[in-house]
Amino acid sequence: MAHSIQLAGISGSLRKGSFNTALLHAVESLLPGNMKMNILSIADIPLYNADFDLPAAAERPAPVARFREGLAQVDAVLIVSPEYNYSIPGGLKNAIDWASRGEDSPLLGKPVAVMGATQGLWGTVRMHLAFHPVFQFLNMKPLFRPEILVARAKDKFDAELRLTDEPTIRLIHKHLKAFNDHILHAKMQATTPTPQA
C-alpha cells in the first residue's frame, strides 16, 4: 500500500499567464494517487521586516502566518519558479525568508524539489543553483535528479497554458516517482533512532 504524501506547491511567479504557474498545475494533475498538493500563494506576503516578526511583534502578518502554517502541514515542498538575473525571484526569496525564521521554521529538514520553465534556452538552471545554499542553511533535503528544466516554454504549452510536450510529461512522471521515494526515505531516516556509541 502506497504511503500518503502531502505536498506544498509554490510558484515563484506572480505573473498572470505564467508558464511556471502552469507547470505547477500540470504537475498537480500528474500526481500519483498517494500524493496530494496544496498550492500556496506568495502574492500577499509583505517584504520581510524583523520589526513585524517574532519576537519583536506579538504576531506575524496574516499572509505570512497562513504561508507558514501551510508549509507546516505538509511532508515536502515543490517550488516551480522562473529565473531572474541568474537567481531566485525576489518575491519567492522573500517568502522563503519569512518561512525560514525561528527555531519553529516549517522548512527545517523538509524534502524539497525545484522545477522551472523559461522561454530561453537554459531552463532556469542558475535559479536551481542559487537555491543550494538556502537549502543547506535550512538543512532541507533537495532532490537533484531528475531535473525539470523546461526551456522554450512557449513550445511546450498550448494557448490555454496546458502542458502538451510529451517528453516533459514523461520526465515529470519520472521526477514524481523519484520525489516520492526521496520523501519516504527522508521520513524513514527521521524516525530511525540514532545508534549510541
Beta strands, then each sheet from edge to edge (+ up, - down):
strand 1: 5-11
strand 2: 35-40
strand 3: 76-80
strand 4: 111-117
strand 5: 141-142
strand 6: 148-150
sheet 1: 2+ 1+ 3+ 4+ 5+
sheet 2: 2+ 1+ 3+ 4+ 6+
end
